[in-house]
């Protein structure tokens, strides 16, 4: 079997080996520093939809807690 490998094939193989995942370097650093939860919270808070959903979720939890506390004290 006679296989001819072009220079393009060699260069693309080398590029795949040495490719840096620059987009994932921040999360890689967070995992290394064992602060992945802090990374997720900061990213979620930076996103406008994530911030709104977080505020709404906390409000709903507090409203349910206030209702149950009021019901247990006989306020309604």
N, C-alpha and C positions, 0 to 999 in steps of 0.2 A: 504494500500500500504506500503510495507516494502522496504525501500531504504537503501543500505549499501554504505557508503562513505569511500573510502580507504584513508589512510594517504597521498598517492600521490595526490589525488584530493584536499585535504585540503592545502597541501604545495604549489601546483601550483596556487591555488586561492589566497593565501597570497602573493606569488611572483608577481602575476599580480597587486595586489593592491599597493604594495610598490615599484614597478619597477620605477627606475629613468630613465628619457629620457636624458641620458648623451650626446648623439649625437646632441640633440636639445638645449642644455643648452646655447650655444653661441648665437643662434638666439633668444632664450627666453630673454636673457640679453639685446640684441639689441632692442627688442621690448619694454622691460621695460624701457630702457633708451631713447626711442623714437629716435633711430638712425638706423632705418632699412635700409634707403637708403645708408647710409655710409657703412653698413655691406655688402649690395649687390655690391656696387662699389668695395670694397676691395676684395671680393671673386671673382668678375669677373676679376679684374686686376691681381689677383694671378694665374688665369687659363691662360695658354699660348694661347689657341684658343680665349678665351674671350678678351685678350689683343689685339690680331691681328685684331679681328672683330671690336673692339672699334676704333683702329687707322685707319682702312680702312673706317669705317663709318664716322669718323670726316673728313678724307681726301676727301671723296666724297661730303659731305655737303659743305666743304670749296671750292672745285672745282666748284660746281654748283653756289655757291654764287659769286665766282670770275668771272665766265662766264657771269652771269646775270648783274653784276656790269659793266663789260667791255662792254657788249652789250648796256647797257643803256647810256654809255658815248660815244658810236659810235666807239669803238676800233676795232670791227669786224662786 
